[in-house]
């Protein structure tokens, strides 16, 4: 029986949603903390840009679509080597920006150490240039990199990416988000120190405009400018125990991962993640999740409205199940407490 007043299902109906495309599960790394369990043993399969375009077109006139897109993986840039669509990543970014969406592309930047670097840098710069206009150079596109102890050679790759993007760009500004974990924030200071040695002009900027002259370590809220054409942002996240991260000591246990599909912040949004295995999952990281297929048995994409309706149904079922289990747990706990009280009374009478 469905939970008629499921608040979690209601959230999917009422709140705006972000679409995330986990374009592949393949990645050349096998990081021990990977919440997607992505890696080199995963299939080199990619969601085609035609399918992604199909879903953007279906969503674009939906007032509930927040017009925020995320392109990620696995490692999305591996498409340059293994996917049969030329200009795949460039096409996706243009598709997002041409449709008036903001886009965040996540990469581990491992390709900076390979011969693919030239074509990838060229494509990124082309996209930025094509969408920049002289009076307003900042476009709604962000590149997200990781800086932590788990990603191999993250420091070297990040510095290379930032420095090279700055060198190649002529008429645009690139926003780069560096995400790290609380235990690894010293790596941010180290990276900024190294960037200052390699680049002419690296300084913090105030969120409210102007220049911040305080060159001390980067607080989370600061943004930094590199050579006037790179804006660095920082986000410090929590290491959740989804995917392979469940084997990492001190990874934070998510109590109810199936309901963590709302982005933190105000106002909240629903994260709807399409993956290369043909599923749509609520929420970005792994764990016990609410999932329905996005493709039919013949491989054709299902209508977005049907996917949303099925996600609502699944969420209501999951909430019902959670309420049932939680009620049972509390009843069992209360019975145990009562038995203990009776035993204590019995023992004290015996004495
Ligand atoms: S954490 Fe990122 S870089 Fe590491 S295996 Fe997963 S997708 Fe690849």
Boltz pocket constraint, residues with backbone or C-beta under 6 A from the ligand:
constraints:
  - pocket:
      binder: B
      contacts: [[A, 27], [A, 28], [A, 29], [A, 30], [A, 31], [A, 33], [A, 34], [A, 35], [A, 36], [A, 37], [A, 38], [A, 39], [A, 73], [A, 74], [A, 75], [A, 108], [A, 151]]
      max_distance: 6.0
